């Protein structure tokens, strides 16, 4: 559990807020409202995160805005961790037993960064013997939270092997980009 590694609940909530909204800046009272914590605790954690260079701060008019520091040494690692706390990852984990016999679930970092993708690209890859209506249900639920479609594809392990062996550009385009594994190991997926 993340709480075992980052014991401060307020700090976890702040990090989740920023890493799940990486393009946005927030001011103190806005953060307090969004994470529903006491102002003094939030201010203390913001000072710690700013001191550690996770966040930058900038005064605009009469407010101080905080933004993620994209140059932070562990930015990519935190992005991967907090992608696993999104509603999509939580829905997948909660319903894993209903999804079938899953071998891999991988999400593109373009999803985490909220970058738009081309029509022939996907945000998520599901491999195994999959119950597609369950995946559709999860994606529809996640779409309500995110406000945009989450393009994905489902395939069997044999189909994945066949496509990789035959240098299918669709699958290799996804596999070559940075991704976050929700189920399975990336090394095995790439073999």
LOMI-242281 format. One line per field, with one value per atom (N, C-alpha, C, O): residue in one letter; x, y, z; residue number from 1. Coordinates in steps of 0.1 Angstrom, whole numbers, plus 5000, padded with zeros to 4 digits. Example, Ala and Ser with C-alpha at 12.3 -4.5 7.8 and 13.67 -1.06 7.14 Angstrom:
# LOMI-242281
residuo = c(A A A A S S S S) .
c1 = c(5132 5123 5132 5142 5128 5137 5129 5134) .
c2 = c(4943 4955 4967 4967 4978 4989 5000 5011) .
c3 = c(5078 5078 5078 5085 5071 5071 5079 5080) .
num = c(1 1 1 1 2 2 2 2) .
//
This chain:
# LOMI-242281
residuo = c(X X X X X X X X X X X X X X X X X X X X X X X X X X X X X X X X X X X X X X X X X X X X X X X X X X X X X X X X X X X X X X X X X X X X X X X X X X X X X X X X X X X X X X X X X X X X X X X X X X X X X X X X X X X X X X X X X X X X X X X X X X X X X X X X X X X X X X X X X X X X X X X X X X X X X X X X X X X X X X X X X X X X X X X X X X X X X X X X X X X X X X X X X X X X X X X X X X X X X X X X X X X X X X X X X X X X X X X X X X X X X X X X X X X X X X X X X X X X X X X X X X X X X X X X X X X X X X X X X X X X X X X X X X X X X X X X X X X X X X X X X X X X X X X X X X X X X X X X X X X X X X X X X X X X X X X X X X X X X X X X X X X X X X X X X X X X X X X X X X X X X X X X X X X X X X X X X X X X X X X X X X X X X X X X X X X X X X X X X X X X X X X X X X X X X X X X X X X X X X X X X X X X X X X X X X X X X X X X X X X X X X X X X X X X X X X X X X X X X X X X X X X X X X X X X X X X X X X X X X X X X X X X X X X X X X X X X X X X X X X X X X X X X X X X X X X X X X X X X X X X X X X X X X X X X X X X X X X X X X X X X X X X X X X X X X X X X X X X X X X X X X X X X X X X X X X X X X X X X X X X X X X X X X X X X X X X X X X X X X X X X X X X X X X X X X X X X X X X X X X X X X X X X X X X X X X X X X X X X X X X X X X X X X X X X X X X X X X X X X X X X X X X X X X X X X X X X X X X X X X X X X X X X X X X X X X X X X X X X X X X X X X X X X X X X X X X X X X X X X X X X X X X X X X X X X X X X X X X X X X X X X X X X X X X X X X X X X X X X X X X X X X X X X X X X X X X X X X X X X X X X X X X) .
c1 = c(5008 5000 5009 5019 5004 5011 5013 5023 5003 5004 5016 5020 5020 5032 5045 5055 5045 5057 5057 5067 5045 5043 5033 5021 5038 5029 5020 5009 5024 5015 5004 5006 4992 4979 4978 4974 4981 4979 4989 4985 5001 5011 5007 5009 5002 4997 4986 4986 4977 4966 4971 4966 4980 4986 4993 4991 5001 5008 4999 5000 4988 4978 4972 4970 4968 4961 4970 4966 4983 4992 4996 4996 4999 5003 4991 4993 4979 4967 4962 4952 4968 4965 4978 4980 4987 5001 5002 5013 4993 4994 4989 4990 4982 4975 4984 4992 4980 4986 4974 4963 4977 4967 4972 4984 4963 4967 4962 4954 4967 4965 4950 4947 4942 4928 4921 4912 4925 4919 4924 4916 4936 4941 4934 4930 4932 4925 4911 4906 4904 4890 4891 4882 4900 4900 4904 4899 4913 4917 4910 4911 4902 4894 4903 4900 4913 4922 4923 4920 4928 4930 4941 4951 4939 4947 4962 4971 4963 4977 4985 4997 4978 4985 4988 4999 4979 4982 4994 5003 4994 5005 5018 5028 5019 5031 5036 5048 5027 5031 5035 5045 5029 5033 5047 5055 5050 5063 5074 5085 5070 5080 5082 5093 5071 5072 5079 5086 5077 5085 5099 5108 5102 5116 5124 5136 5116 5122 5123 5128 5117 5117 5108 5109 5098 5087 5078 5073 5075 5066 5074 5084 5070 5075 5063 5052 5067 5056 5059 5070 5048 5048 5037 5026 5041 5031 5025 5031 5011 5003 4993 4984 4994 4985 4986 4997 4976 4976 4976 4974 4979 4979 4992 4999 4996 5008 5003 4995 5007 5003 5014 5026 5010 5020 5018 5007 5029 5029 5039 5049 5037 5047 5059 5059 5070 5083 5087 5091 5086 5088 5103 5106 5112 5126 5130 5141 5120 5122 5128 5123 5138 5146 5137 5140 5127 5118 5105 5095 5104 5091 5084 5073 5092 5086 5082 5072 5090 5087 5074 5065 5073 5060 5048 5037 5050 5040 5034 5022 5044 5040 5032 5022 5037 5031 5017 5007 5015 5002 4992 4981 4997 4988 4981 4969 4988 4981 4971 4965 4970 4960 4948 4938 4948 4937 4924 4925 4913 4900 4901 4896 4908 4909 4916 4911 4928 4936 4929 4929 4922 4914 4903 4901 4896 4885 4890 4884 4901 4907 4911 4908 4918 4922 4911 4911 4901 4889 4881 4875 4881 4873 4882 4877 4894 4903 4898 4900 4892 4887 4876 4873 4868 4857 4862 4855 4875 4880 4884 4887 4885 4890 4904 4908 4911 4924 4934 4938 4938 4946 4961 4966 4968 4982 4989 4999 4984 4990 4979 4970 4981 4974 4984 4991 4985 4995 4988 4979 4992 4986 4998 5008 4995 5005 5007 4997 5019 5021 5014 5012 5010 5002 4989 4983 4984 4971 4974 4966 4985 4988 4991 4988 4997 5000 4989 4990 4978 4966 4969 4964 4977 4981 4971 4967 4967 4958 4966 4978 4959 4965 4959 4948 4966 4960 4950 4948 4942 4931 4936 4928 4948 4953 4961 4969 4960 4968 4958 4946 4964 4956 4962 4975 4954 4959 4962 4971 4955 4956 4956 4949 4963 4964 4960 4966 4951 4947 4950 4946 4958 4961 4957 4960 4951 4947 4934 4930 4928 4914 4905 4902 4900 4893 4878 4873 4871 4857 4854 4855 4853 4852 4841 4844 4829 4818 4823 4819 4830 4835 4845 4845 4854 4864 4856 4859 4846 4838 4831 4831 4826 4820 4830 4826 4842 4852 4856 4857 4857 4861 4850 4853 4838 4827 4826 4824 4829 4829 4841 4839 4852 4864 4862 4866 4855 4853 4845 4847 4835 4827 4836 4834 4847 4856 4865 4868 4871 4881 4875 4881 4863 4856 4861 4857 4868 4872 4874 4876 4873 4874 4888 4898 4888 4901 4902 4898 4909 4910 4918 4929 4914 4921 4919 4910 4927 4925 4927 4934 4920 4920 4925 4920 4934 4939 4943 4946 4943 4948 4964 4970 4969 4984 4989 5000 4982 4987 4986 4995 4976 4975 4986 4992 4989 5000 5013 5021 5016 5028 5029 5039 5018 5017 5020 5027 5013 5015 5030 5035 5035 5049 5059 5067 5057 5065 5064 5074 5053 5051 5052 5048 5058 5062 5049 5050 5038 5026 5029 5032 5028 5031 5022 5026 5009 5000 5005 5006 5008 5013 5026 5029 5035 5049 5049 5057 5040 5039 5036 5041 5027 5023 5034 5038 5040 5050 5063 5070 5066 5079 5078 5088 5066 5064 5064 5062 5067 5067 5053 5043 5053 5040 5041 5052 5030 5028 5021 5010 5027 5021 5012 5016 5000 4990 4990 4988 4991 4992 5003 5004 5012 5023 5035 5035 5046 5059 5062 5059 5067 5071 5081 5080 5090 5100 5094 5097 5084 5077 5068 5068 5062 5053 5062 5057 5074 5083 5090 5095 5090 5097 5091 5096) .
c2 = c(4988 5000 5013 5013 5022 5035 5042 5049 5040 5046 5040 5047 5029 5023 5030 5030 5035 5042 5057 5063 5063 5077 5078 5079 5078 5078 5090 5088 5101 5113 5112 5113 5111 5110 5123 5123 5135 5148 5148 5153 5144 5144 5135 5139 5123 5114 5121 5120 5127 5133 5145 5146 5152 5163 5158 5163 5148 5142 5136 5138 5129 5124 5135 5133 5145 5157 5162 5164 5164 5170 5160 5164 5148 5138 5133 5127 5135 5132 5144 5142 5155 5167 5175 5186 5168 5173 5186 5193 5191 5203 5215 5227 5212 5223 5229 5222 5241 5248 5250 5252 5249 5251 5260 5261 5268 5276 5270 5260 5274 5267 5264 5252 5274 5271 5262 5254 5262 5253 5239 5229 5237 5224 5219 5207 5227 5224 5219 5208 5225 5221 5208 5199 5207 5195 5182 5171 5183 5171 5170 5160 5180 5180 5177 5168 5185 5185 5198 5208 5199 5211 5220 5215 5233 5243 5242 5243 5241 5241 5229 5229 5217 5205 5205 5201 5211 5212 5222 5219 5233 5243 5237 5239 5229 5223 5213 5213 5205 5195 5202 5197 5213 5220 5226 5226 5231 5236 5225 5227 5213 5202 5198 5196 5197 5193 5203 5200 5216 5227 5226 5227 5224 5223 5211 5212 5200 5188 5190 5181 5201 5205 5196 5195 5190 5183 5193 5191 5204 5214 5227 5230 5235 5249 5258 5254 5270 5279 5293 5297 5300 5312 5321 5317 5334 5343 5350 5355 5349 5356 5364 5359 5377 5387 5384 5386 5380 5378 5364 5361 5355 5340 5334 5339 5323 5315 5303 5295 5300 5288 5278 5281 5266 5254 5246 5244 5242 5234 5223 5224 5212 5201 5205 5212 5201 5204 5193 5182 5195 5185 5180 5170 5188 5185 5178 5174 5175 5168 5154 5147 5150 5138 5126 5117 5125 5113 5115 5108 5125 5128 5116 5113 5110 5098 5087 5080 5085 5074 5077 5068 5089 5093 5093 5089 5097 5096 5082 5079 5072 5058 5054 5047 5057 5053 5059 5052 5072 5078 5075 5078 5070 5065 5053 5050 5046 5034 5037 5028 5050 5054 5061 5065 5062 5068 5059 5047 5065 5057 5045 5035 5047 5036 5024 5013 5027 5016 5010 4998 5018 5013 5004 4993 5008 5000 4987 4976 4987 4975 4965 4954 4971 4962 4957 4945 4965 4960 4949 4941 4950 4940 4930 4924 4929 4920 4906 4900 4900 4886 4885 4874 4896 4895 4897 4894 4901 4905 4893 4894 4881 4869 4865 4868 4858 4854 4864 4863 4874 4885 4881 4876 4884 4882 4896 4897 4906 4919 4930 4928 4940 4953 4964 4965 4971 4982 4995 4995 5006 5019 5028 5029 5035 5044 5056 5060 5061 5074 5086 5096 5084 5095 5097 5108 5086 5086 5095 5104 5092 5099 5113 5122 5116 5130 5137 5149 5130 5135 5141 5152 5134 5138 5132 5120 5139 5133 5123 5125 5114 5104 5104 5109 5098 5097 5086 5078 5086 5076 5062 5053 5059 5046 5042 5032 5050 5047 5044 5046 5038 5034 5039 5041 5040 5044 5031 5031 5020 5008 4995 4995 4985 4972 4962 4961 4953 4942 4929 4927 4920 4908 4896 4896 4886 4874 4869 4872 4861 4856 4866 4864 4876 4887 4887 4883 4891 4893 4908 4917 4909 4923 4931 4943 4926 4935 4941 4952 4934 4939 4951 4961 4949 4960 4972 4983 4970 4981 4988 5001 4981 4987 4996 5007 4991 4998 5011 5022 5009 5021 5031 5043 5027 5037 5044 5056 5037 5043 5053 5064 5049 5058 5070 5081 5068 5079 5091 5102 5087 5097 5106 5118 5100 5107 5116 5128 5110 5117 5127 5137 5124 5133 5131 5139 5120 5117 5102 5095 5098 5084 5079 5085 5066 5060 5048 5037 5051 5041 5029 5032 5017 5005 4994 4995 4984 4972 4960 4960 4949 4936 4926 4925 4917 4906 4894 4896 4883 4871 4871 4879 4862 4861 4857 4862 4847 4842 4853 4855 4862 4873 4883 4888 4886 4895 4889 4897 4877 4870 4871 4874 4868 4868 4882 4884 4892 4906 4911 4918 4907 4911 4904 4911 4891 4884 4889 4889 4894 4899 4914 4920 4920 4934 4943 4953 4940 4948 4962 4964 4972 4986 4991 4999 4986 4991 4987 4995 4974 4969 4974 4978 4975 4980 4995 4999 5002 5016 5018 5027 5010 5010 5005 5011 4994 4987 4996 4995 5003 5011 5024 5030 5028 5040 5037 5026 5048 5046 5041 5046 5031 5026 5022 5021 5020 5016 5003 5002 4993 4980 4980 4982 4976 4974 4960 4956 4951 4936 4931 4935 4923 4917 4925 4936 4920 4926 4931 4924 4943 4949 4940 4939 4935 4926 4915 4911 4908 4897 4902 4895 4913 4918 4921 4919 4926 4929 4917 4919 4906 4894 4890 4880) .
c3 = c(5000 5000 5000 5006 4993 4992 5006 5008 5015 5028 5036 5045 5033 5040 5035 5043 5023 5018 5020 5024 5019 5021 5033 5030 5045 5057 5058 5064 5053 5055 5045 5033 5051 5042 5034 5023 5040 5033 5022 5011 5024 5013 5002 4990 5005 4994 4986 4974 4993 4986 4977 4966 4982 4974 4962 4951 4964 4953 4942 4930 4947 4938 4930 4918 4937 4930 4919 4907 4922 4912 4901 4889 4904 4894 4886 4875 4890 4882 4874 4867 4877 4869 4866 4870 4859 4858 4851 4853 4843 4836 4844 4840 4856 4863 4874 4880 4878 4890 4899 4895 4912 4922 4933 4936 4939 4951 4964 4963 4975 4988 4991 4993 4990 4994 4984 4988 4972 4962 4965 4964 4969 4973 4985 4986 4995 5007 5003 5009 4994 4990 4983 4985 4974 4965 4973 4970 4983 4990 5004 5011 5007 5020 5032 5040 5034 5046 5052 5046 5064 5071 5065 5059 5065 5058 5063 5055 5076 5082 5078 5075 5077 5073 5058 5054 5050 5036 5034 5026 5041 5039 5043 5036 5054 5059 5048 5045 5042 5032 5019 5013 5016 5004 5006 4996 5018 5020 5019 5014 5024 5023 5009 5005 5001 4987 4979 4969 4982 4975 4979 4970 4992 4996 4990 4987 4987 4981 4965 4958 4960 4946 4938 4926 4945 4937 4931 4920 4938 4934 4932 4940 4923 4922 4927 4927 4931 4935 4928 4926 4926 4919 4924 4925 4927 4932 4920 4911 4920 4909 4917 4924 4915 4921 4937 4942 4943 4958 4962 4974 4952 4955 4951 4942 4959 4955 4949 4955 4936 4929 4929 4928 4930 4931 4918 4913 4912 4900 4901 4908 4895 4895 4888 4878 4893 4887 4878 4883 4865 4855 4855 4850 4861 4861 4874 4876 4883 4895 4892 4883 4899 4896 4895 4886 4903 4903 4897 4900 4888 4882 4875 4878 4866 4859 4868 4866 4879 4888 4896 4897 4900 4907 4898 4902 4885 4875 4874 4873 4873 4872 4885 4884 4896 4909 4910 4913 4907 4909 4898 4899 4886 4876 4882 4878 4890 4896 4907 4912 4910 4920 4913 4920 4900 4892 4894 4897 4890 4891 4881 4884 4870 4860 4866 4866 4872 4878 4890 4892 4898 4909 4905 4910 4894 4889 4883 4885 4876 4871 4883 4882 4893 4904 4911 4915 4914 4921 4914 4920 4901 4893 4885 4876 4889 4882 4881 4870 4891 4890 4880 4875 4877 4867 4853 4843 4851 4838 4830 4818 4836 4829 4833 4845 4825 4828 4822 4810 4830 4825 4826 4836 4815 4814 4816 4824 4809 4809 4808 4801 4816 4814 4815 4824 4804 4803 4798 4790 4805 4802 4797 4803 4786 4780 4790 4796 4791 4799 4792 4799 4779 4773 4780 4781 4786 4794 4807 4810 4813 4826 4823 4832 4812 4809 4802 4799 4800 4793 4780 4776 4772 4759 4749 4751 4739 4729 4721 4719 4715 4707 4693 4691 4684 4670 4670 4679 4659 4658 4658 4663 4654 4653 4666 4665 4676 4688 4700 4699 4710 4722 4735 4735 4745 4758 4766 4775 4764 4772 4763 4753 4768 4762 4772 4783 4769 4777 4770 4758 4776 4770 4779 4791 4773 4780 4774 4763 4782 4779 4786 4798 4779 4785 4784 4773 4794 4794 4789 4797 4776 4770 4776 4779 4779 4784 4798 4801 4806 4819 4816 4823 4806 4803 4798 4802 4789 4784 4796 4796 4806 4817 4825 4829 4827 4835 4827 4833 4814 4806 4805 4806 4805 4805 4818 4819 4829 4843 4844 4849 4839 4839 4830 4834 4819 4810 4817 4814 4826 4833 4842 4843 4848 4856 4848 4851 4837 4829 4819 4816 4815 4805 4791 4782 4788 4774 4773 4782 4760 4757 4759 4757 4764 4767 4757 4760 4746 4735 4741 4747 4738 4743 4733 4724 4735 4726 4735 4746 4731 4738 4729 4717 4733 4725 4733 4745 4727 4734 4734 4727 4742 4743 4729 4724 4723 4710 4699 4691 4699 4690 4692 4682 4705 4708 4702 4696 4705 4700 4684 4679 4678 4663 4658 4648 4664 4659 4662 4653 4673 4675 4665 4659 4663 4654 4640 4633 4636 4622 4621 4611 4631 4632 4629 4621 4635 4633 4639 4650 4630 4634 4645 4654 4646 4656 4670 4679 4671 4685 4688 4700 4679 4682 4685 4693 4679 4683 4697 4704 4702 4716 4725 4735 4721 4730 4731 4741 4721 4721 4729 4732 4732 4740 4755 4759 4763 4778 4782 4778 4791 4796 4811 4817 4817 4831 4831 4826 4838 4839 4851 4862 4848 4859 4863 4875 4853 4856 4847 4835 4853 4845 4845 4851 4840 4839 4825 4816 4824 4811 4804 4791 4811 4804 4797 4786 4803 4797 4786 4776 4787 4776 4764 4753 4766 4754 4748 4737 4755 4749 4736 4730) .
num = c(1 1 1 1 2 2 2 2 3 3 3 3 4 4 4 4 5 5 5 5 6 6 6 6 7 7 7 7 8 8 8 8 9 9 9 9 10 10 10 10 11 11 11 11 12 12 12 12 13 13 13 13 14 14 14 14 15 15 15 15 16 16 16 16 17 17 17 17 18 18 18 18 19 19 19 19 20 20 20 20 21 21 21 21 22 22 22 22 23 23 23 23 24 24 24 24 25 25 25 25 26 26 26 26 27 27 27 27 28 28 28 28 29 29 29 29 30 30 30 30 31 31 31 31 32 32 32 32 33 33 33 33 34 34 34 34 35 35 35 35 36 36 36 36 37 37 37 37 38 38 38 38 39 39 39 39 40 40 40 40 41 41 41 41 42 42 42 42 43 43 43 43 44 44 44 44 45 45 45 45 46 46 46 46 47 47 47 47 48 48 48 48 49 49 49 49 50 50 50 50 51 51 51 51 52 52 52 52 53 53 53 53 54 54 54 54 55 55 55 55 56 56 56 56 57 57 57 57 58 58 58 58 59 59 59 59 60 60 60 60 61 61 61 61 62 62 62 62 63 63 63 63 64 64 64 64 65 65 65 65 66 66 66 66 67 67 67 67 68 68 68 68 69 69 69 69 70 70 70 70 71 71 71 71 72 72 72 72 73 73 73 73 74 74 74 74 75 75 75 75 76 76 76 76 77 77 77 77 78 78 78 78 79 79 79 79 80 80 80 80 81 81 81 81 82 82 82 82 83 83 83 83 84 84 84 84 85 85 85 85 86 86 86 86 87 87 87 87 88 88 88 88 89 89 89 89 90 90 90 90 91 91 91 91 92 92 92 92 93 93 93 93 94 94 94 94 95 95 95 95 96 96 96 96 97 97 97 97 98 98 98 98 99 99 99 99 100 100 100 100 101 101 101 101 102 102 102 102 103 103 103 103 104 104 104 104 105 105 105 105 106 106 106 106 107 107 107 107 108 108 108 108 109 109 109 109 110 110 110 110 111 111 111 111 112 112 112 112 113 113 113 113 114 114 114 114 115 115 115 115 116 116 116 116 117 117 117 117 118 118 118 118 119 119 119 119 120 120 120 120 121 121 121 121 122 122 122 122 123 123 123 123 124 124 124 124 125 125 125 125 126 126 126 126 127 127 127 127 128 128 128 128 129 129 129 129 130 130 130 130 131 131 131 131 132 132 132 132 133 133 133 133 134 134 134 134 135 135 135 135 136 136 136 136 137 137 137 137 138 138 138 138 139 139 139 139 140 140 140 140 141 141 141 141 142 142 142 142 143 143 143 143 144 144 144 144 145 145 145 145 146 146 146 146 147 147 147 147 148 148 148 148 149 149 149 149 150 150 150 150 151 151 151 151 152 152 152 152 153 153 153 153 154 154 154 154 155 155 155 155 156 156 156 156 157 157 157 157 158 158 158 158 159 159 159 159 160 160 160 160 161 161 161 161 162 162 162 162 163 163 163 163 164 164 164 164 165 165 165 165 166 166 166 166 167 167 167 167 168 168 168 168 169 169 169 169 170 170 170 170 171 171 171 171 172 172 172 172 173 173 173 173 174 174 174 174 175 175 175 175 176 176 176 176 177 177 177 177 178 178 178 178 179 179 179 179 180 180 180 180 181 181 181 181 182 182 182 182 183 183 183 183 184 184 184 184 185 185 185 185 186 186 186 186 187 187 187 187 188 188 188 188 189 189 189 189 190 190 190 190 191 191 191 191) .
//
